[in-house]
Amino acid sequence: MSRAELIERLLRPNVSKLKAYSSARDEYLGDSEGMVFLDANENPFNTGLNRYPDPLQRMLKEELSVIKNVATEQIFLGNGSDEVLDLLFRAFCEPGIDNCITLPPTYGMYAVLAGLNDIENKEVTLDASFQPDTERILKVQDDRSKLVFLCSPNNPTGNSFNLKEVERLLNEFNGLVIIDEAYIDFSEKESWLNKLNDHPNLVVVQTFSKAYGLAGIRLGVCYASSEIIKILNTIKPPYNVNELTQMKALHAIKDRQYVKGSIQRLNDEKKILYKALLEVKFIRKIYRSDANFLLIEVDDAKLRYQQLVSKGFVVRNRSDQPLCENMLRITVGTTQENAALIRTLKTL
Ligand SMILES: *Cc1c(COP(=O)(O)O)cnc(C)c1O
């Protein structure tokens, strides 16, 4: 099936008919040099931020295009990954009619966004080794299944999904396969970005919130076919990525050394933490992680969580998720924070 045919089959009819809002910044695309801008009802006095930001974030996409080796027309930027994921629902899923598939235990936002958009969420629990149960996913899909969410490395389990399973879903799932790579920079596994042009239904989502250390600026990135990106551009709020965010992200991309160093340090710290946790008696299992956190199984998660809070440490109790009974998720902190955590765990 061609990219255009796929889109035609998946896109909501109302979105297909929609004409995008055209902002002042969209309509005049000529040189800005020497021009007087009286087209957008902006305040003319310079505050550094009196002008609207570039609605298509062109400079930022140019830079991302270079470091990710993806064409600018295949990049979409959103107010965090959360906005990107929400727009995918709004573009492709008809409320009350279509459905999506998620694979718990996983990131909670997929289910929240499905609920918000009135989309049935078919849950197919991961298998005992936290891998997708591809057979069952393909069995539960129907002709109203529009999206399947694969989080790899997965939150909260930390593992990456096997290439074979993902490849099979890309070939046999009827809708879009969204691979959430929020933690990919911590992993040695290859990003699915390299396969973007092999699969018309592949959508890769990344973020500046984790490895880049910029959760506060709210910047999520979506990579997909130019046809899918065009649709997201049509339905997004005109100025969804603000000027401060665009400037800060440009600096971060240019300062690759800082980002690389931060990833290296966290991965080193994760190894140290892993070893130290092995010596804590009430920890029954520590899962291997390709991300910046570790999932551990303890004797009594509620008790250990409360004890840690009383000593000044906040971790995440994931016990309410399938396959995660008595499991805590611990984010890798600084050297000092991790050492203090270990000292405390050993006193409990
Ligand atoms: C942290 C995280 C994100 C990041 O979301 P933002 O809205 O970009 O901050 C996305 N997906 C997963 C699985 C995460 O754990």
The ligand as a MOL file (V3000), in Angstrom:
LIG
                    3D

  0  0  0     0  0            999 V3000
M  V30 BEGIN CTAB
M  V30 COUNTS 15 15 0 0 0
M  V30 BEGIN ATOM
M  V30 1 C 9.1310 10.8020 30.0160 0
M  V30 2 C 8.4290 10.1880 28.8750 0
M  V30 3 C 8.0180 10.9510 27.7850 0
M  V30 4 C 8.2540 12.4310 27.7480 0
M  V30 5 O 7.1070 13.1490 27.5740 0
M  V30 6 P 7.2420 14.7090 27.3410 0
M  V30 7 O 5.8220 15.1450 27.1880 0
M  V30 8 O 8.0290 14.8900 26.0680 0
M  V30 9 O 7.9420 15.3000 28.5150 0
M  V30 10 C 7.4240 10.3290 26.7140 0
M  V30 11 N 7.2320 9.0030 26.7080 0
M  V30 12 C 7.6260 8.2360 27.7370 0
M  V30 13 C 7.4370 6.7820 27.6700 0
M  V30 14 C 8.2120 8.8110 28.8560 0
M  V30 15 O 8.5760 8.0220 29.8910 0
M  V30 END ATOM
M  V30 BEGIN BOND
M  V30 1 1 1 2
M  V30 2 1 2 3
M  V30 3 2 2 14
M  V30 4 1 3 4
M  V30 5 2 3 10
M  V30 6 1 4 5
M  V30 7 1 5 6
M  V30 8 2 6 7
M  V30 9 1 6 8
M  V30 10 1 6 9
M  V30 11 1 10 11
M  V30 12 2 11 12
M  V30 13 1 12 13
M  V30 14 1 12 14
M  V30 15 1 14 15
M  V30 END BOND
M  V30 END CTAB
M  END
